[in-house]
Amino acid sequence: MQQPTFYRTTKVDGLAIFYREAGPGDAPTLLLLHGFPSSSRMFEPLLTRLSDRYHLIAPDYPGFGHSAWPDPKQFSYTFHHIASVMESFTQAGRTRALDARAVRVNRLHPGSGDRERQ
């Protein structure tokens, strides 16, 4: 049975990060990271289809969708920095048992231009 989608905002690293959440909290959690330029809205059909089996979380990156749009003079809009904010999002208790592996994959993406230092 389809679960409702909730629209929430939380503070992460001083920024208002918007996210969509659906599915039972005790189900396996999937973090859905959108592409560029896009937002979590692209996942609405997927949230509808998978919310009966999975706990789904789809955040908007800073400067995208309904999340805060910090001034580029004060916020570095790099893949590395956005991935760092998303990693903080996963550790803020909003994603329950989720770990940050998906965020690390994003940070290590060869097209990012600023690969994570090991």
C-alpha positions in Angstrom: 0.0 0.0 0.0 1.3 3.4 -1.0 2.6 5.6 1.9 2.2 9.4 2.0 5.0 11.6 1.1 6.1 14.2 3.8 7.7 17.5 2.9 10.2 18.6 5.6 13.0 21.0 6.2 15.9 20.7 8.6 19.0 22.8 9.4 22.3 21.3 8.2 25.5 23.3 8.5 23.5 26.4 9.0 21.4 25.9 5.9 17.7 25.0 5.5 17.7 21.7 3.6 14.4 20.6 2.2 13.7 16.9 1.7 10.9 14.5 0.8 10.3 11.5 2.9 8.1 8.5 2.3 7.7 4.9 3.5 7.8 3.1 6.8 10.6 4.1 9.1 11.6 0.5 9.9 12.0 -0.4 6.2 15.4 -0.3 4.4 16.3 3.3 3.8 17.3 4.7 0.3 18.8 8.1 -0.1 17.8 9.5 -3.5 20.3 12.2 -4.7 19.2 14.2 -7.7 21.3 15.4 -10.6 22.3 18.8 -11.9 20.2 20.9 -12.5 17.3 19.3 -10.8 15.6 18.8 -7.5 14.0 16.1 -5.4 10.8 16.6 -7.3 12.1 14.3 -10.0 11.7 11.4 -7.6 7.9 11.9 -6.9 6.9 9.0 -9.2 9.5 6.8 -7.6 8.4 7.7 -4.1 4.9 6.7 -5.0 6.0 3.4 -6.5 8.5 2.3 -3.8 7.1 3.8 -0.5 5.3 0.6 0.4 8.7 -1.3 0.6 11.3 1.3 1.4 11.9 4.3 3.6 12.8 6.9 1.0 14.6 10.3 1.5 15.1 12.7 -1.3 16.8 16.0 -0.3 17.3 19.1 -2.4 20.9 20.3 -2.5 21.7 23.8 -1.4 20.8 26.2 -4.2 18.3 23.7 -5.7 14.6 23.1 -5.3 13.2 24.3 -1.9 16.5 24.2 0.0 18.3 27.5 1.0 20.0 29.4 -1.8 23.1 30.8 -0.1 25.0 33.7 -1.7 27.7 32.3 -4.0 30.1 34.8 -2.4 29.6 33.0 0.9 29.0 29.4 -0.2 31.2 27.4 -2.5 29.0 25.6 -5.0 31.4 22.7 -5.7 30.6 19.0 -5.9 32.8 18.5 -2.9 31.1 21.1 -0.8 27.6 20.0 -1.7 28.5 16.4 -1.0 29.9 17.5 2.4 26.5 19.1 3.2 24.7 16.0 2.1 27.0 13.9 4.3 26.2 16.1 7.2 22.5 15.7 6.3 22.9 11.9 6.6 24.5 12.2 9.9 22.0 14.6 11.3 19.7 11.8 12.4 17.1 12.5 9.7 18.0 9.3 7.8 18.0 6.9 10.6 20.2 3.8 9.8 21.5 5.3 6.5 25.2 5.6 6.2 27.1 8.1 4.0 28.3 5.6 1.3 26.1 7.2 -1.5 27.4 10.6 -0.7 31.0 9.4 -0.8 30.3 8.0 -4.3 29.0 11.4 -5.4 32.1 13.1 -3.9 34.4 10.6 -5.8 32.6 11.1 -9.1 35.3 11.6 -11.8 33.4 14.6 -13.2 33.4 16.5 -10.0 36.7 18.2 -10.5 37.6 18.1 -6.9 38.0 14.5 -5.7 37.9 13.6 -2.1 41.3 13.2 -0.5 41.8 9.8 1.1 
